[in-house]
Amino acid sequence: MINTLNKIIHGRQSVYPKSFSGEIISVDLINEILDNANQAPSHKHTEPWRFHVITPKSKLAFIKFAQDAYTSYTHPDNFKGNKFDKIPKKINLSSHILMISMHRNEDSGLPEWEEVAAVATAIQNIYLTLTALSLGGYWSSPQYIITHANKFFDMHENEKCLGLFYIGVPQGELPPKPQKKPIGEKVTWY
Ligand SMILES: Cc1cc2nc3c(=O)[nH]c(=O)nc-3n(C[C@H](O)[C@H](O)[C@H](O)COP(=O)(O)O)c2cc1C
């Protein structure tokens, strides 16, 4: 079992929409991925992760929202036409896109960072499940989406957007996996 786990953890990499085929993944598989996300740890069992799923039928509306959000968030001097044009391409090459959010439970007495950290562990479960399924995806955190998310998604007042997770079917050879600096540089033993 540990060999399988090591292989999945070491084989995980962010796969970007430019490497997706555009093929659509079954709802059953998307549910399996989300159910694995739901097995993440959380202090006091707050389970603060929330997912809003863009399915193929919502892509057109989401493209419009994302392009409008980019335009209104970006100062005209910083507006990049190629970034604006990439928005529909990335969305259309993806199968599903998750809007990731954190549901803040004020009554828990927990600091916000613990709730954000719990959501991040759920996202790692998504990354690992995609790797095991030979699917691809990555966590994207554009500020224009984060700022305007509540204009598109039906969010609770205690929910905070933490970005998007693009999911798709990889095609062709993937770019090389970024190599991590050795763990020895990041550990202090006592
Ligand atoms: C919280 C978080 C936010 C991220 N946001 C972005 C992003 O906005 N754009 C992007 O290209 N990658 C984003 N990434 C993915 C990283 O770029 C990626 O994890 C990094 O390059 C390491 O590559 P790997 O995931 O293949 O190990 C994000 C990752 C995390 C954990």
The ligand as a Gaussian input file, in Angstrom:
#p B3LYP/6-31G(d) Opt

LIG

0 1
 C       -2.902000      27.816000      -2.832000
 C       -2.394000      27.638000      -4.224000
 C       -2.722000      28.565000      -5.194000
 C       -2.264000      28.408000      -6.510000
 N       -2.598000      29.347000      -7.451000
 C       -2.100000      29.232000      -8.695000
 C       -2.401000      30.213000      -9.680000
 O       -3.143000      31.179000      -9.441000
 N       -1.867000      30.058000     -10.907000
 C       -1.053000      28.980000     -11.221000
 O       -0.585000      28.896000     -12.362000
 N       -0.798000      28.015000     -10.319000
 C       -1.301000      28.118000      -9.077000
 N       -1.050000      27.136000      -8.157000
 C       -0.345000      25.902000      -8.581000
 C        1.145000      26.079000      -8.398000
 O        1.636000      26.919000      -9.427000
 C        1.821000      24.707000      -8.461000
 O        1.384000      23.925000      -7.380000
 C        3.333000      24.864000      -8.419000
 O        3.807000      25.371000      -9.632000
 C        4.044000      23.550000      -8.133000
 O        3.761000      22.633000      -9.140000
 P        3.165000      21.207000      -8.792000
 O        1.780000      21.421000      -8.242000
 O        3.146000      20.501000     -10.115000
 O        4.059000      20.544000      -7.783000
 C       -1.487000      27.264000      -6.849000
 C       -1.174000      26.324000      -5.859000
 C       -1.611000      26.494000      -4.568000
 C       -1.260000      25.452000      -3.531000

